[in-house]
Amino acid sequence: MANDEHRITGFLGLTPVVKNLVIINILFFFATIALLSSSRGQLDLNEYLALYYPGSDKFKWWQIITYMFMHANFSHIFFNMFALWMFGNILEQVWGSKRFFTYYMVTGIGAAVVHIAVMYYQFHSLDGQIQEYMVAPNPVDFANLLNKNFKGIYNPEWFDQFVGTWSITPDSPILKQESLNSLSHLVTTKMNIPTIGASGAVFGVLLAYGLIFPNSLIYIYFLLPIKAKWFVLIYAALEFWFGVSGAGDNVAHFAHLGGMIFGYLLLLYWHKKEHRYY
């Protein structure tokens, strides 16, 4: 039986921390919409609260926290909050509100840290590729560089026209310089892509649920039952595959894995400290 600290409340049967997290996320979501559509001038909260790469001029330290309360659209926030309600409620009843809140924030921040680390590796690798390209700029290497690193960022029509024109006059110094200018612009654009969503923390919550209740059944699409431990393993494997393969689906897969990694490390720390999970 749950004690008074984490007793289920009457608001949709939500425990206190889960309830407040859901409310805060919803408030941020509708505030973003309202400010964007304001007749007094548009204000995009994502410019200040989403997570940007530290190399971007838009990066601020508080974004490693605030990004997890921002969402792109209704389906994004709905599925995150649904998962938080489904798995977070139970964990908060078992752990208590203080421990659950600590876990949620650590996994959310941890997801941001891992995401930034992966981006650092990607930009470091990209910088090496660009330095190599600058030795002898040519349309073939330029096309390969963009296709490998900037899919979904550049305008395909511009790309086809530029590469086609340059292929006719590959020694043109003007086009070589234009390619370098374009690369600089694309790197800046890539750095300015924001990351938002509670998914990293939610994946941490999912991991904890799978470890503590490994044999409980989760119904995929409310029909297909699968044990929680297998659900977590399959989901983690898919996230790793999509992240490594570069699916190009505009999803921060390594941030999701980061939430799981930091969640596991925190659970391991608590286990070693107290010799049992709570």
Buried (B, 14 or more C-beta within 10 A) or exposed (E): EEEEBBEBEEEEEBBBBBBBBBEEBBEBBEBBEEBEEEEEEEEEBBEBBBBBBBBBEBBBEEBBBBBBBBBBEEEBBEBBBEBBBBBBBBBBBBBBBEBBBBBBBBBBBBBBBBBBEBBEEBBEEBEEBBEEBEEEBBBEBBBEBBEEBBEEEBEEEEBEEBBEEBBEEEEBEEBBEBBBEBBEEBBEEBBBBBBBBBBBBBBBBBBBBBBBBEEBEBEEEEEEEEBBBEBBEEBBEEBBEBBEEEEEEEBBBBBBBBBBBBBBEBBEEBEEEEEEEE
